[in-house]
Amino acid sequence: QVQLVESGGGLVQAGGSLKLSCAASGRIFSSYNMGWFRQAPGKERAFVAAISWSGGSTYYADSVKGRFTISRDNAGNTLYLQMKSLKPEDTAVYYCAARRRTVAIGADDGRYDHWGQGTQVTVSS
């Protein structure tokens, strides 16, 4: 199986940018479609973005479309989430997740098999 470790979170002012990384180890990274999710205090975990194993297909939640960009480097076994024009409502713990590439990319967290431990993103107003 694959192990996932997120990094890059922190405190940023509204309107600022952050780039999250998710380092994968274990199984071949390109065996997996990947996703980013987030969970704000007192709220359920929510889908943010997903990317196919090749990087050729991406999918975003409406709330982040046009501001966030998901990408991956299969040679470097790393998933990224570039976040721009951050808003206070983007404050959450961000998680990366992996699902077998035979399962189409999507927002349903129940079909992701592997999860990282999360990284905190805090956006101040």
C-alpha positions in Angstrom: 0.0 0.0 0.0 1.0 3.6 -0.2 1.9 6.0 2.6 1.1 9.7 2.4 2.6 12.6 4.2 1.3 16.2 3.7 3.3 19.3 4.2 3.2 23.0 3.4 0.4 24.2 5.6 0.6 27.3 7.7 -0.9 30.7 8.5 -1.5 33.1 5.7 -3.5 36.3 5.2 -6.6 36.5 3.1 -5.7 36.9 -0.5 -2.4 35.1 0.0 -1.1 31.8 -1.5 0.1 28.5 -0.2 1.3 25.3 -1.9 0.7 22.0 -0.2 2.6 18.8 -1.0 1.8 15.2 -0.4 4.8 12.8 -0.5 4.0 9.2 -1.3 6.0 6.1 -0.5 5.4 2.4 -0.8 3.5 1.3 -3.9 4.0 2.9 -7.3 2.6 6.4 -7.1 1.2 6.2 -10.7 -1.0 3.3 -9.6 -3.3 5.8 -7.9 -5.7 8.5 -8.7 -5.4 11.2 -6.0 -7.5 13.7 -4.2 -7.4 16.6 -1.7 -10.0 17.0 1.0 -10.3 19.4 3.9 -12.1 19.5 7.2 -12.9 22.7 9.0 -13.6 22.7 12.8 -17.1 21.4 13.5 -17.7 20.5 9.9 -17.6 17.3 7.9 -14.7 16.5 5.6 -15.2 18.0 2.2 -13.8 17.3 -1.3 -11.4 19.9 -2.7 -9.8 18.5 -5.9 -8.9 15.3 -7.6 -6.4 14.2 -10.3 -6.0 11.1 -12.4 -3.0 8.8 -12.2 -1.5 10.4 -15.4 -2.4 14.0 -14.4 -4.5 14.3 -17.6 -7.8 14.7 -15.8 -8.7 17.0 -12.9 -11.8 17.8 -11.0 -12.5 20.6 -8.5 -15.1 21.6 -6.0 -17.0 24.7 -7.0 -15.8 26.5 -4.0 -12.1 26.4 -5.1 -12.5 26.3 -8.9 -10.3 29.0 -10.4 -8.3 29.5 -7.2 -6.7 26.1 -6.5 -4.7 23.9 -8.9 -4.0 20.2 -8.3 -1.0 18.6 -9.9 1.3 15.7 -9.5 4.9 14.6 -10.2 4.9 10.9 -10.7 8.7 10.7 -11.0 9.0 12.5 -7.7 6.1 10.6 -6.1 4.5 13.9 -5.0 1.0 15.4 -5.2 0.5 19.2 -5.0 -2.2 21.7 -4.3 -1.5 25.3 -5.3 -3.9 27.6 -3.4 -4.3 31.2 -4.4 -6.6 34.0 -3.4 -7.2 32.3 -0.1 -10.2 33.2 2.0 -10.9 32.7 5.7 -13.4 30.0 4.8 -10.5 28.0 3.4 -9.2 27.4 6.9 -9.2 23.7 7.6 -7.0 20.6 7.9 -6.1 19.5 4.4 -5.7 15.8 3.6 -4.4 14.0 0.6 -5.9 10.6 -0.3 -5.3 7.8 -2.8 -7.6 5.5 -4.7 -6.7 2.7 -7.2 -6.4 4.1 -10.7 -9.1 1.5 -11.8 -11.5 3.7 -9.9 -12.4 6.9 -11.7 -11.4 10.2 -10.1 -14.1 11.7 -8.0 -15.3 13.5 -4.8 -16.6 10.5 -2.9 -14.3 10.1 0.0 -15.5 6.6 0.8 -13.7 5.2 -2.3 -10.3 6.5 -1.3 -8.2 3.8 0.3 -5.3 5.6 1.8 -5.1 8.9 3.7 -2.4 11.2 5.0 -2.4 12.7 8.5 -3.3 16.2 7.4 -1.8 19.6 7.4 -3.3 22.7 8.9 -4.1 25.8 6.8 -5.2 28.9 8.5 -6.3 32.0 6.6 -6.6 35.2 8.6 -8.9 38.0 7.6 
